[in-house]
């Protein structure tokens, strides 16, 4: 089976887009922590935010780190082939 190839440009897009998504997700968590009230409804909202945006932010960050790693390894392998 032929391996699926991704260009460096696509890795850059992955890295930038998913880094922004992770940053916005973590910023949303900070804003929710600051502005949600300290009552049972606010605590339920806070829990829901951490369950959804916390997990998604970690997933987006993981994809961004993977893309950055692939950029780093493809750059070093391109330098070795020259």
N, CA, C and O atoms as a GROMACS GRO file, in nm:
protein
  328
    1UNK      N    1   0.084  -0.117   0.000
    1UNK     CA    2   0.000   0.000   0.000
    1UNK      C    3   0.090   0.125   0.000
    1UNK      O    4   0.185   0.133   0.077
    2UNK      N    5   0.058   0.218  -0.085
    2UNK     CA    6   0.138   0.339  -0.099
    2UNK      C    7   0.110   0.434   0.019
    2UNK      O    8  -0.005   0.463   0.050
    3UNK      N    9   0.216   0.482   0.085
    3UNK     CA   10   0.193   0.574   0.197
    3UNK      C   11   0.138   0.709   0.149
    3UNK      O   12   0.174   0.757   0.042
    4UNK      N   13   0.054   0.767   0.229
    4UNK     CA   14  -0.006   0.895   0.197
    4UNK      C   15   0.096   1.005   0.228
    4UNK      O   16   0.144   1.014   0.341
    5UNK      N   17   0.128   1.086   0.130
    5UNK     CA   18   0.228   1.190   0.152
    5UNK      C   19   0.161   1.325   0.175
    5UNK      O   20   0.064   1.360   0.109
    6UNK      N   21   0.214   1.397   0.269
    6UNK     CA   22   0.165   1.531   0.303
    6UNK      C   23   0.280   1.628   0.279
    6UNK      O   24   0.393   1.601   0.320
    7UNK      N   25   0.253   1.738   0.212
    7UNK     CA   26   0.358   1.834   0.181
    7UNK      C   27   0.389   1.921   0.304
    7UNK      O   28   0.312   1.925   0.400
    8UNK      N   29   0.502   1.989   0.298
    8UNK     CA   30   0.540   2.079   0.408
    8UNK      C   31   0.438   2.192   0.425
    8UNK      O   32   0.410   2.235   0.537
    9UNK      N   33   0.382   2.238   0.314
    9UNK     CA   34   0.281   2.344   0.321
    9UNK      C   35   0.159   2.297   0.401
    9UNK      O   36   0.104   2.373   0.481
   10UNK      N   37   0.118   2.173   0.381
   10UNK     CA   38   0.004   2.120   0.455
   10UNK      C   39   0.038   2.104   0.604
   10UNK      O   40  -0.048   2.128   0.689
   11UNK      N   41   0.161   2.065   0.635
   11UNK     CA   42   0.201   2.059   0.776
   11UNK      C   43   0.197   2.198   0.840
   11UNK      O   44   0.156   2.212   0.955
   12UNK      N   45   0.239   2.300   0.766
   12UNK     CA   46   0.231   2.437   0.817
   12UNK      C   47   0.087   2.476   0.845
   12UNK      O   48   0.057   2.536   0.948
   13UNK      N   49  -0.002   2.441   0.754
   13UNK     CA   50  -0.145   2.473   0.775
   13UNK      C   51  -0.197   2.401   0.899
   13UNK      O   52  -0.264   2.462   0.981
   14UNK      N   53  -0.166   2.272   0.912
   14UNK     CA   54  -0.207   2.198   1.031
   14UNK      C   55  -0.154   2.264   1.157
   14UNK      O   56  -0.227   2.284   1.254
   15UNK      N   57  -0.027   2.297   1.156
   15UNK     CA   58   0.037   2.354   1.275
   15UNK      C   59  -0.027   2.487   1.314
   15UNK      O   60  -0.058   2.510   1.431
   16UNK      N   61  -0.047   2.575   1.217
   16UNK     CA   62  -0.101   2.707   1.247
   16UNK      C   63  -0.248   2.700   1.288
   16UNK      O   64  -0.287   2.758   1.389
   17UNK      N   65  -0.329   2.629   1.211
   17UNK     CA   66  -0.472   2.624   1.239
   17UNK      C   67  -0.500   2.557   1.373
   17UNK      O   68  -0.578   2.609   1.453
   18UNK      N   69  -0.438   2.443   1.398
   18UNK     CA   70  -0.467   2.372   1.522
   18UNK      C   71  -0.403   2.440   1.643
   18UNK      O   72  -0.454   2.427   1.755
   19UNK      N   73  -0.293   2.512   1.624
   19UNK     CA   74  -0.239   2.592   1.734
   19UNK      C   75  -0.336   2.702   1.773
   19UNK      O   76  -0.358   2.729   1.891
   20UNK      N   77  -0.394   2.767   1.672
   20UNK     CA   78  -0.494   2.871   1.700
   20UNK      C   79  -0.617   2.814   1.768
   20UNK      O   80  -0.672   2.875   1.860
   21UNK      N   81  -0.662   2.698   1.724
   21UNK     CA   82  -0.778   2.634   1.786
   21UNK      C   83  -0.750   2.601   1.933
   21UNK      O   84  -0.834   2.625   2.019
   22UNK      N   85  -0.633   2.546   1.960
   22UNK     CA   86  -0.597   2.513   2.098
   22UNK      C   87  -0.586   2.639   2.183
   22UNK      O   88  -0.631   2.641   2.298
   23UNK      N   89  -0.528   2.744   2.127
   23UNK     CA   90  -0.515   2.870   2.201
   23UNK      C   91  -0.652   2.930   2.231
   23UNK      O   92  -0.677   2.976   2.343
   24UNK      N   93  -0.741   2.929   2.133
   24UNK     CA   94  -0.876   2.981   2.156
   24UNK      C   95  -0.954   2.897   2.256
   24UNK      O   96  -1.029   2.951   2.338
   25UNK      N   97  -0.937   2.766   2.251
   25UNK     CA   98  -1.004   2.679   2.348
   25UNK      C   99  -0.956   2.703   2.489
   25UNK      O  100  -1.037   2.711   2.582
   26UNK      N  101  -0.825   2.715   2.507
   26UNK     CA  102  -0.772   2.741   2.641
   26UNK      C  103  -0.809   2.882   2.690
   26UNK      O  104  -0.832   2.902   2.809
   27UNK      N  105  -0.814   2.978   2.599
   27UNK     CA  106  -0.858   3.112   2.635
   27UNK      C  107  -1.004   3.111   2.679
   27UNK      O  108  -1.040   3.181   2.774
   28UNK      N  109  -1.086   3.034   2.612
   28UNK     CA  110  -1.226   3.021   2.652
   28UNK      C  111  -1.240   2.963   2.791
   28UNK      O  112  -1.327   3.004   2.868
   29UNK      N  113  -1.153   2.867   2.824
   29UNK     CA  114  -1.157   2.810   2.959
   29UNK      C  115  -1.119   2.914   3.064
   29UNK      O  116  -1.180   2.918   3.171
   30UNK      N  117  -1.020   2.996   3.035
   30UNK     CA  118  -0.979   3.100   3.130
   30UNK      C  119  -1.091   3.202   3.147
   30UNK      O  120  -1.120   3.244   3.259
   31UNK      N  121  -1.154   3.242   3.037
   31UNK     CA  122  -1.263   3.340   3.045
   31UNK      C  123  -1.381   3.280   3.123
   31UNK      O  124  -1.443   3.350   3.204
   32UNK      N  125  -1.412   3.154   3.099
   32UNK     CA  126  -1.521   3.089   3.173
   32UNK      C  127  -1.487   3.082   3.322
   32UNK      O  128  -1.574   3.100   3.406
   33UNK      N  129  -1.364   3.055   3.353
   33UNK     CA  130  -1.322   3.047   3.494
   33UNK      C  131  -1.338   3.183   3.562
   33UNK      O  132  -1.375   3.190   3.679
   34UNK      N  133  -1.311   3.288   3.490
   34UNK     CA  134  -1.319   3.422   3.549
   34UNK      C  135  -1.464   3.468   3.563
   34UNK      O  136  -1.502   3.523   3.666
   35UNK      N  137  -1.546   3.446   3.460
   35UNK     CA  138  -1.678   3.508   3.455
   35UNK      C  139  -1.795   3.420   3.499
   35UNK      O  140  -1.903   3.474   3.526
   36UNK      N  141  -1.779   3.289   3.507
   36UNK     CA  142  -1.892   3.208   3.552
   36UNK      C  143  -1.911   3.227   3.703
   36UNK      O  144  -1.813   3.228   3.778
   37UNK      N  145  -2.035   3.241   3.748
   37UNK     CA  146  -2.059   3.268   3.890
   37UNK      C  147  -2.026   3.147   3.977
   37UNK      O  148  -2.021   3.034   3.930
   38UNK      N  149  -2.004   3.176   4.104
   38UNK     CA  150  -1.972   3.071   4.202
   38UNK      C  151  -2.101   3.022   4.268
   38UNK      O  152  -2.122   3.041   4.388
   39UNK      N  153  -2.186   2.959   4.188
   39UNK     CA  154  -2.307   2.897   4.240
   39UNK      C  155  -2.324   2.763   4.170
   39UNK      O  156  -2.245   2.731   4.081
   40UNK      N  157  -2.425   2.683   4.207
   40UNK     CA  158  -2.438   2.550   4.144
   40UNK      C  159  -2.450   2.555   3.992
   40UNK      O  160  -2.394   2.469   3.924
   41UNK      N  161  -2.521   2.653   3.937
   41UNK     CA  162  -2.533   2.664   3.792
   41UNK      C  163  -2.400   2.697   3.726
   41UNK      O  164  -2.365   2.641   3.622
   42UNK      N  165  -2.327   2.789   3.787
   42UNK     CA  166  -2.196   2.824   3.734
   42UNK      C  167  -2.097   2.710   3.742
   42UNK      O  168  -2.015   2.692   3.652
   43UNK      N  169  -2.106   2.632   3.850
   43UNK     CA  170  -2.016   2.517   3.864
   43UNK      C  171  -2.049   2.409   3.760
   43UNK      O  172  -1.959   2.343   3.708
   44UNK      N  173  -2.178   2.393   3.730
   44UNK     CA  174  -2.217   2.296   3.626
   44UNK      C  175  -2.167   2.344   3.489
   44UNK      O  176  -2.120   2.263   3.409
   45UNK      N  177  -2.177   2.473   3.463
   45UNK     CA  178  -2.125   2.527   3.338
   45UNK      C  179  -1.975   2.513   3.327
   45UNK      O  180  -1.922   2.482   3.221
   46UNK      N  181  -1.907   2.537   3.438
   46UNK     CA  182  -1.761   2.525   3.442
   46UNK      C  183  -1.720   2.380   3.413
   46UNK      O  184  -1.627   2.355   3.337
   47UNK      N  185  -1.791   2.286   3.475
   47UNK     CA  186  -1.761   2.144   3.452
   47UNK      C  187  -1.783   2.106   3.306
   47UNK      O  188  -1.702   2.034   3.247
   48UNK      N  189  -1.892   2.155   3.249
   48UNK     CA  190  -1.919   2.126   3.108
   48UNK      C  191  -1.812   2.186   3.018
   48UNK      O  192  -1.771   2.123   2.920
   49UNK      N  193  -1.765   2.306   3.050
   49UNK     CA  194  -1.660   2.369   2.970
   49UNK      C  195  -1.531   2.288   2.976
   49UNK      O  196  -1.465   2.267   2.874
   50UNK      N  197  -1.494   2.242   3.096
   50UNK     CA  198  -1.371   2.164   3.108
   50UNK      C  199  -1.383   2.030   3.037
   50UNK      O  200  -1.287   1.983   2.976
   51UNK      N  201  -1.500   1.969   3.043
   51UNK     CA  202  -1.517   1.839   2.978
   51UNK      C  203  -1.509   1.851   2.826
   51UNK      O  204  -1.449   1.766   2.760
   52UNK      N  205  -1.568   1.954   2.772
   52UNK     CA  206  -1.569   1.966   2.626
   52UNK      C  207  -1.446   2.039   2.574
   52UNK      O  208  -1.365   1.982   2.502
   53UNK      N  209  -1.432   2.165   2.610
   53UNK     CA  210  -1.320   2.244   2.556
   53UNK      C  211  -1.184   2.199   2.608
   53UNK      O  212  -1.084   2.211   2.538
   54UNK      N  213  -1.180   2.149   2.730
   54UNK     CA  214  -1.052   2.101   2.782
   54UNK      C  215  -0.999   1.984   2.701
   54UNK      O  216  -0.882   1.981   2.663
   55UNK      N  217  -1.086   1.888   2.675
   55UNK     CA  218  -1.046   1.771   2.597
   55UNK      C  219  -1.015   1.808   2.453
   55UNK      O  220  -0.914   1.763   2.397
   56UNK      N  221  -1.100   1.890   2.392
   56UNK     CA  222  -1.077   1.931   2.253
   56UNK      C  223  -0.949   2.013   2.241
   56UNK      O  224  -0.874   1.997   2.145
   57UNK      N  225  -0.923   2.100   2.337
   57UNK     CA  226  -0.801   2.181   2.332
   57UNK      C  227  -0.677   2.093   2.337
   57UNK      O  228  -0.578   2.119   2.268
   58UNK      N  229  -0.682   1.989   2.419
   58UNK     CA  230  -0.568   1.896   2.425
   58UNK      C  231  -0.553   1.820   2.294
   58UNK      O  232  -0.441   1.796   2.248
   59UNK      N  233  -0.664   1.781   2.234
   59UNK     CA  234  -0.657   1.711   2.104
   59UNK      C  235  -0.600   1.803   1.997
   59UNK      O  236  -0.513   1.762   1.920
   60UNK      N  237  -0.648   1.927   1.991
   60UNK     CA  238  -0.596   2.023   1.893
   60UNK      C  239  -0.449   2.052   1.915
   60UNK      O  240  -0.372   2.063   1.820
   61UNK      N  241  -0.410   2.064   2.042
   61UNK     CA  242  -0.269   2.087   2.072
   61UNK      C  243  -0.184   1.968   2.028
   61UNK      O  244  -0.074   1.985   1.977
   62UNK      N  245  -0.236   1.848   2.049
   62UNK     CA  246  -0.164   1.727   2.005
   62UNK      C  247  -0.142   1.725   1.855
   62UNK      O  248  -0.034   1.690   1.808
   63UNK      N  249  -0.244   1.763   1.778
   63UNK     CA  250  -0.229   1.767   1.632
   63UNK      C  251  -0.129   1.874   1.592
   63UNK      O  252  -0.048   1.853   1.502
   64UNK      N  253  -0.133   1.990   1.659
   64UNK     CA  254  -0.037   2.098   1.628
   64UNK      C  255   0.106   2.054   1.660
   64UNK      O  256   0.198   2.084   1.584
   65UNK      N  257   0.125   1.986   1.772
   65UNK     CA  258   0.259   1.938   1.808
   65UNK      C  259   0.306   1.833   1.708
   65UNK      O  260   0.422   1.832   1.668
   66UNK      N  261   0.216   1.744   1.667
   66UNK     CA  262   0.251   1.644   1.567
   66UNK      C  263   0.294   1.710   1.436
   66UNK      O  264   0.394   1.671   1.376
   67UNK      N  265   0.218   1.811   1.392
   67UNK     CA  266   0.253   1.880   1.268
   67UNK      C  267   0.387   1.953   1.281
   67UNK      O  268   0.467   1.952   1.188
   68UNK      N  269   0.411   2.015   1.396
   68UNK     CA  270   0.539   2.080   1.419
   68UNK      C  271   0.654   1.982   1.419
   68UNK      O  272   0.761   2.010   1.365
   69UNK      N  273   0.632   1.866   1.479
   69UNK     CA  274   0.734   1.762   1.478
   69UNK      C  275   0.763   1.714   1.336
   69UNK      O  276   0.879   1.695   1.298
   70UNK      N  277   0.657   1.695   1.257
   70UNK     CA  278   0.675   1.652   1.120
   70UNK      C  279   0.746   1.759   1.037
   70UNK      O  280   0.824   1.726   0.948
   71UNK      N  281   0.718   1.886   1.065
   71UNK     CA  282   0.791   1.993   0.997
   71UNK      C  283   0.939   1.986   1.031
   71UNK      O  284   1.025   2.003   0.945
   72UNK      N  285   0.968   1.961   1.157
   72UNK     CA  286   1.107   1.954   1.202
   72UNK      C  287   1.179   1.835   1.139
   72UNK      O  288   1.293   1.848   1.093
   73UNK      N  289   1.114   1.720   1.136
   73UNK     CA  290   1.180   1.600   1.082
   73UNK      C  291   1.192   1.607   0.930
   73UNK      O  292   1.292   1.562   0.874
   74UNK      N  293   1.092   1.664   0.860
   74UNK     CA  294   1.104   1.673   0.715
   74UNK      C  295   1.209   1.775   0.676
   74UNK      O  296   1.275   1.761   0.573
   75UNK      N  297   1.227   1.879   0.758
   75UNK     CA  298   1.331   1.979   0.729
   75UNK      C  299   1.469   1.916   0.744
   75UNK      O  300   1.556   1.934   0.659
   76UNK      N  301   1.490   1.840   0.854
   76UNK     CA  302   1.620   1.778   0.874
   76UNK      C  303   1.646   1.669   0.770
   76UNK      O  304   1.760   1.651   0.730
   77UNK      N  305   1.543   1.597   0.727
   77UNK     CA  306   1.566   1.495   0.625
   77UNK      C  307   1.592   1.559   0.487
   77UNK      O  308   1.665   1.504   0.406
   78UNK      N  309   1.530   1.677   0.462
   78UNK     CA  310   1.557   1.748   0.337
   78UNK      C  311   1.701   1.800   0.335
   78UNK      O  312   1.765   1.801   0.230
   79UNK      N  313   1.751   1.841   0.451
   79UNK     CA  314   1.889   1.890   0.456
   79UNK      C  315   1.988   1.775   0.436
   79UNK      O  316   2.094   1.796   0.378
   80UNK      N  317   1.955   1.655   0.485
   80UNK     CA  318   2.044   1.541   0.469
   80UNK      C  319   2.051   1.492   0.324
   80UNK      O  320   2.154   1.440   0.281
   81UNK      N  321   1.943   1.510   0.250
   81UNK     CA  322   1.943   1.460   0.112
   81UNK      C  323   2.014   1.556   0.016
   81UNK      O  324   2.047   1.518  -0.096
   82UNK      N  325   2.038   1.678   0.058
   82UNK     CA  326   2.107   1.775  -0.029
   82UNK      C  327   2.252   1.752  -0.035
   82UNK      O  328   2.323   1.826  -0.104
   0.00000   0.00000   0.00000
